[in-house]
Amino acid sequence: MLYYSGFTRRLGDVDEGSTVTDFLPAERARGITIQSAAITFNWPPLPEGASLDQLAGPVLLPRSTQSHTINLIDTPGHADFTFEVLRSLRVLDGAVCILDGVAGVEAQTEKVWTQASHYNIPRIVFVNKLDREGAAFGKTVREIGTRLRALPAVCQIPWWRDGGGKLQGTGDAVGLRGLLWEDGGDGKTLKVFGLSELEQRDEKLAAEIKKARVALVELLSEYDDEMVEKFLECSEDHLQISATDITESLRRCVLHSPQSIIPIFAGASFRNIGVQPLLDAVVDLLPAPTERPDPEVSLGTISGGLRDLLSGNLVLTDHTLAPVSKGNKKALSNFKATFAMQNFTACALAFKVVNDARRGVLVYVRVYSGSVDRAAALFNTNLQVTERAPRLLQMYANDALEVSSIPAGQIGVIPGLKFARTGDTLVVYSGANPKTGPPAPLNSLQLRPITVPPPVFFTSVEPNSLAEEKHIAESLALLLREDPSLNVTIDEESGQTHLAGMGELHLEIARDRLIQDFKAKATIGNIEIGYREAILSSSTECTDIFDRDVAGKASKAGCTVSVSPLHDGNPNTLGSKDGGTTHTIELQDSNTLTIMTPTLHPDGSAINPEAPSLPPTLSMPILYSSLSTGVSAALARGPNQGYPLHSTSIRLTFTPETHLFASTTPASLSSAARMTVQHALRVARDAGGGAEGTILMEPVMMVTISVDEASLGGIVHDLSSARGGQVVSLDSEFSASGATAGAGIADGLPQIDPRKIYAPPDPFAGGAVEDDFGDVSTQARQIVARVPLKEMVGYLKHLRSLTGGRGTFVMSFDRFERMSRQREKVVLGELRGGFV
């Protein structure tokens, strides 16, 4: 699979000025990608009426001479839609990073590059928009080395008309040829000139291609021993090495982990220049699904590779999910394990959910093993439910083709699933009970989950009438299934519904979809910032008993709770009790819950035979889950300002002698935990001085700003003085010692000396100067700062006014920080309309 960033404008018959994969009305209106979209196609194109099965045979070199199936995913570039990129990266086999030939390596590029490195995704780079005024291919290549800390292997160079005019084609350093596209054509036809022909037509380009080939061979020889052997076989003549040998050497370097060498290609997709060679490179250089590392899976406490699990190399136990004790260490017999694996038909990850107006809910899946067939029973190991796949689709952006199966390594779509969410693992197990699914521990198998970043902006959603409440609730539920980075909460006091997201644009799009796509009749409030509240003092132990009738049935349970603030991540240090079981759960917003059962064994039996144990209907996992649910509900609202609690340590003690009753249920346990934690929070607040017993915390963003040298001083002063920010780093020119003042995106990776990077000269590179060390340094500078989110609202307009429209920035959530009392007073005054 391939990461794609909107560079091929004519993969199908689409209107000029739009991309095939940007099909949402909001995407067309704003000219940006909002949702990731998948399309499937063959490259090179199949002959009329032919199929891949008919053309199957031994692998020929180069690989691009045979047709291959490519699943291509177009993802957004805007920082507010980072989660769309994250969930797509999770299922990719390879990536094409698209760079703007005018802007070069931008801040958001660095962010996505780091995410791709985290998943060890092989990458190639396409420098796009070289037909625009001011495009600088050489400058962009050097920035790949200095800012992304990767060694650029230039495989193509731009072919300018008359040596410095309009882009007309590319020079191929791998194949030693020139590729010329017809001016104003559709890009389907091009002329190819060999090196000898090129020397007569454009001697300057031919000489530059030779320089690029020499640099390419020298770079590959440093990292690939086979290339050294080829170089010696060709009498150390860089130009005599075949294009196939160069391509295979590049492939070995691309597939090496960690990847050091990045192949670079050039073009202008809007004019269809360079697109075909790029797709050839995708087939030639990026890996097939079988060449990727073993997908990581977990089964309760056991983790390992999916292929190891299927081959029987992963050790399983009968009670993987149960606490380890003497009675549950029995291993599966070889016969039983083999039988279980034989019935294990397929494993897939749901990485995206979309609500389609015509087809209903569509679940995008990546199949990692086996084959998902039509009408297969899919067991959701996250939700422990079984659903049928009535139909299977292969997507082409907004169009679909029905298929009978989705084999391993492919991306497909399953319509009609009612429960599957982003990040859920779906397995097919023949002979499984639809209610219970596969036998344990296979019913707990989960592929590596997709991490959801915390939302930092929120807005209120109010139905225009009571009759609209149900429709709005259903619409919000669909939005959340589509985009888990959105969050919906209900304020207890006001009953108001809050919709939270990653940024202003993110919430604006969600708001527009709610009103326009889902036809919800609601009033949407202003976008606000999600603050947190933290207690400053500890509470004494509080014991409460929940004793009420719920749905006409008696319900009674209790617990003992104490709370204290977490300082620098240190847990509550109140004295622990000897014996029993202690279970710690990490909750949202850096809260920690420690559940102590001093009289119980891990399996729920009593330590003292005369003391009560847990009843059969209330296991320890259910006890932990119920208490955790109640504690989380209590932490959702602070005792003073009503914001969610942050950095709080909760110690909860449960003893059956005093807290367990005949009418105790999981729901009553949750209610007891919620009531007791709220009581303890009020005690902690009063111990700290009432209104002064808590402090507000605000989200702080890590902001990366790109500006020119002339604007640097003004931006730094504005961040530090007017916005209360802290400058973390300023990038600096490369020094003789090889160190920079700025913090690179890949800390721990060696700095790349730009003097060792080959890059062709730029005819449009204005404002570049030679420094004392002989490399070309541009005037662009980068500032990394930590700034309160409140000060970044509407910052883009201010930045453009300070930089004459040239400044850009990207930000991501860093952490929540406590406010000073003075700042808290100002913020509360603004929130209350000027009254504190």
C-alpha angles and dihedrals in degrees: 000000000000137000108226130187108192103283105128110070098176109045084125139005102295134149117272113265097030135084127233092237098048097079104139115104090235090053092051092046096048098034093230138104112255104164126038110244130195129216131176125212142149124250124225088029115256119248115259110288095002127124133204091248090059091051096045116129143113118331112266125204125267092036092214089074088074125061116252133185114245124194105202125194122196111206132187122261098204116105093230089066097051091127090062088059093044095054091046093049088054092068102035130114096193141000140218110207110208115209128190107240090212101043096034120196106000130197093256089051089060091049094052091042090057091049091051090050089052090060093040092237115173110238143195125186130229115194103210137188094041088147091071127097111267096021111158115190095174093051091050092050091053091049090055087061099041101036104029093034094225129127108247114220104199107216096165135026129197118265107216122198111251090000097291112025133084121350110256105163146323138274113232112218092182097053096028093233144111122243115206123190124202111256110250093004129131093255095245095112129049138167121238121209123193120224094262092050090045093054088060095042101039113002093179093056092046090053092049091050089055090051090049091050092051091049091047094052092045091052094047091048090061092059106025122058092194090060089055089054091049090049091053092045089056092054091255091296108144093200096053096064110104123247089239092057091049091049093049091049090051089050092053090051093047093051093047113105120251092031114224103168120063118194111224125210131183138214151107111256096192088064091036093243115150098003098115095050089048092054089047087054091051090057095040101043112023120079131256116237091260090058094058124096119271110280112250116244136176132206107191105296094352122088134178143113125321093228090051089052094050093046092050096248093118112085113231134186131207091244105037092149096046123088111267113259138142094276100053108049094096109132124220112260118246090248093050093046092048091049091049092051093047090059093047100102107172145352125203140168123226102219101167139024122198131183106219119196093220104031102032121223113003120195115202112211137185112211113217101178138013121354132292107222131196113277091015118153107244116202113205105214092193096054097025093230133124124226133178123236101221094176137014124209138193109211130222099185102284095352124080139203119202115234134183097229144004110223127206114290094026134109118226142159129243114198124201102033109144102194112025115116136186109290097021119137116228121197133184114213120176115231095013121150106251091223100046101025124205120354119274130304093021090062088067097049111132132178117225105295126236111248114229115213117226118263116242105182127058140182134189124249117202122181114231090227140006089254089064096054096088094046092049092048090052092046092050090049090054091048090053092049089052096044118022090184086075116082131199123201134167121223108232097211100044099024087226119153115231123201113200129193147164099269148343095277091044091056093042090056092046090049092050092048091050092053102033106029100032094033091226114173101218143128113242118207129215119289110261138180122259108233127186133219127221131192118232101201138045125247131226119247111288123197123194134172119213107213116167142122111258116193089345094307128107113252124186135166140136146192142178120243139182126181133199137170120266112230116199091339095304112145126233108289099199112136115281124220122248118249130004127075129307120196123184123201125189108221131192121289095028093296119147127207120198114190115196124193101180095180100044138081118227089264093056097256119131120260089214109054090216093054123085121265129206113282118249090254092057113058124180094255090053090047092052093046094049095048092045091052092053094046092050090051091052092049091054090081125042123222096243115025099017096239120134115276120254133193095010127149116211122193112194123186121198122185120173091216093066106015105039123080138172091260095046113132133170089258092053091049090054091048092048092050091048094049094046095047090050089051092050092048091054090050091050090048092051091046089056095051106280108258089021092049094091135042131209120242123203131202113257119203131211102229126195113194125189114202139151122264094256093058097043098095095047093049093049091049092048092050095046101039110025100032104035092238130152117224108224099183146346118210115240137197117272110275131207090253090058095240131121131205092225126080109249122223092246107047110199095031116112119259112251116232105228090209088069094052118097113221128159118241118273117231091194099041101124121179096024118135135185113248128208092275097052101252127122113252123190128210094245114114132186129217122196114195141160109232133171110257091233089065092051096058106114091000095136093071091048092048092051091051091052095047102036091252095305101101123097133179142185127196138190133188113272108173146300117273132192117254125228114250091250093052091044090054091051093048094047090048091054092047091052095047097261098316119111 
